[in-house]
Amino acid sequence: QVQLLESGGGLVQAGGSLRLSCAASGRTFSRYVMCWFCHAPGQARAFVAYISWSGGMAQYADSLQGRFTISRDNAKNTVYLEMNSLKPEDTAVYYCAAGPRLLVLSAEYHDWGQGTRVTVSS
């Protein structure tokens, strides 16, 4: 089990950028696939991106069209989400999650952070 704490959310204008961070506790961070999900008002929780244990492989939601980049630093027990060219429709609470496999289903991830809110104004 790993404890996760997100940070970096906030209010930004459309076209701007944010960098989200997710710090993990424990010594086994590198054993987990790390994933970002988002939960927008009135919508189901949605997959954003995941990154493999060593960081060598990543996958993104098709809708992002290359605007976001996920990365991780296993020495710092931290995963990041660089968000560029933000749009109002990116407004959501963003959660990081840890799991054992490279999957996009939220049910596959067993540890979750509390989330960080991103609001993009038009």
N, C-alpha and C positions, 0 to 999 in steps of 0.2 A: 504494500500500500504506500502511496505517496501523497503528500499534501501539496496543493497547488495554490498559488496566489498570483492573480493577474494584476497588472497595472498598465497605465499609459493611455487609458481612454480619456475622452473629453469631447469638447465641442470644437468643431472645425468647419470652415466654409467648404463648399463644393470645390473640388479641384485641389484641395489641400492634402496633407499627409499626416499620418500618425504611425507611431511604432508601439505596438503592444508587447509587453513582456509577461512571462509566466515563470515564476520562480518555484522550484520544487524542493521539497525537503528530502532528506535521506540520501543514501549512498548508491542507490540502484537506479538512478535517473537514466543512465545509458541503456538499461534493459527495456525501456518502454518506448513504444511508438507514441509520439506526441501529436496532438490534433487540436485544431481550432474549429469551434462551431459558433454560429451566431443565432440569436433568437430575436427576431424583429416583432414588434407589436402586431398581434393578430395573425401571426404566422407560426408554422411549426419550426422547431429547431433545425438548423440547416448546416450541413457540412461546408467548411471553408477550405481547409487544407490539412494535410498530415505530413509528417516527416519521419523517416525511418530512424532506427536506433543510432546509427552513426552520423546521420544527416546526409547520406549519399543519395537518398531517393526522396522525392516529394511529389505530392499530387494535389491538385487544386480543383475547386468547383469550376465547371465550365463557364459559368456566368461571370467569373472574375476577369476574364480576358487579359490575363497577365498583369493586373494592377497590384496584386498582393504577392509578397514573398515570405515564405516561412523558413526559419533557420533555427539552429540550436547550438548551444555551447555546453557541451557535457562537463567541461571543467567548472563551469559556473552553475550547473544544474538549471539552466534557463532555456526556454524556447521563446522565439520572437515571431511577431507578425508585422512585417513592414507593409503599410497600407498607403498606396499612392493614388492620385487622381480620384479621390473619394467623391462619391455621389450621394445624394440624399437617401437613395434606396439602400445604402450601406448602413444606415442608422439601425442599431441593434445593440443588444448586450452580447459581448464576445466572451466565450468560455474556452479555456484550455482543458484538455483531458488527456489522460494517460491510459494506454492499453497495450495488450500483448501482440497485436497484429495490425497489419496495414489494411484497415477497413474504413469505410466511410459512414458506417452505421453507428449512431450514437450509443446504441445499446451495447456495443462491443467495448466501450470504454468504461473502466471501473472506477476511476478517480477523476473528480472534477473540481475546478476552482469555483469561486463565488461569482465570477464574471466581472467584466469591466464595461461600462457603457460608452458607446461611441455615438455621437450625434453629429450629423452632417447637415448643415444649413444650406439652403439654396440661395 
